[in-house]
Amino acid sequence: FDFLPRLAWPRRSELTTEWRPSADIVETKDEFLVKCELPEVRKEDVKIDIVDGMLRIRGERKLSFDETKDTVHRLETFYGRFERLFTVPENVDLKKIRAEAG
């Protein structure tokens, strides 16, 4: 069966990659609301700031298993660092920007 593809196990370099969490931005009568999906990302691993008029959300989703003890057979979840940048409208008061986990 030489024509069949061989089963490829992930190499160490394939266990982490860049990823972009999805985001929703909604404007209400009182505010702009930015929601990012960050499953399995600890609050301590997320940084939010304003850089050159851009809202920057960055962080890292870390591996959820012990590489020295566990054998990975398939990995479809992205791990590693991420960064999202969004233009902040000129009418937004930067002093009122706040972040919360939810």
N, C-alpha and C positions, 0 to 999 in steps of 0.2 A: 504494500500500500504506500508506495513512495509518493503518490500524488496527494496524500492527505497532509494537511498542515500539522506540524508538531505542536504539542501543547506548550505554550510559552509561559513560563513563570515570571513574575515581575522581578526586575533587578532593583537594587537599592535606589538607583537614580530615577526609577519610575514611580517610586512611592510618594514623592512630593512633586508638585508642579504649581505653576501659577494658576490662580482661579479668580473669578470675578463674581462675588455674591450678587444675586439679583436685588434690585431696589425699586421701590415705588415712591413717587413724589406726588403729593396731593396738596392742593391749595384750598384752604377753607377761608371763611370770611375773616378769621383771626390770625391764621398762621400758615406756614408751609410745613408739611409733615413729610419727613424722609424716613422710610422704613426699609431696612436691609435684612434679608434672610441670612442669619449667621448661625445655623445649627452646629452644635458641638464646639462653639467658640466661646471661651470664657470671657466675661466682661473685662477682666484684667488684661486680656490679650487684644483689646480694641482701643485704638487711639482716634480721637476726633478733634480736628482743629480747622482753622481758617488760614489758608495760604494764598496770597495774591488774589483775593476775592473769590476763592474757590473753597467749598466745603470739602474737606479731605477726611475720608473714613478709611483707616488702614488697620491691619492686624495680621494675625496668623491663626490658622486652624492646625493644631498639632495632632500627630498620630495618636490614635486612641488605643493602641496596643503596644506591647513590649516587644520590640524587634529582636531582642536577645533571647526571648523565651517563646515567642509565637511564630508560627509559620504562616505566611500570607499566601493564599492560593489565588485570590482575585481581589482587586482593589479598584472600585469604581467611584469612590468618593475622592474628591480633590482635597489635598492637604497642602499646606504651605502658606506663604504670605499672600496678602491681597491688598489692593488699594483701589478706591473709587474716588473720583473727583467730580464735583457738581458745581456749576456756576451759581453763585448766590446773587439773586436779583438786587439791584441798587437800592430798592426801597426797604430792604431788610435791615433792622437794627442789630448789628453784630453783637452788641452787649446782651441781647435777649436770647441768643442761641443757647439751647440746652440739649442734653442727651440723657436718655434713660433706657434701661434694659427692660424688656417686657416680653 
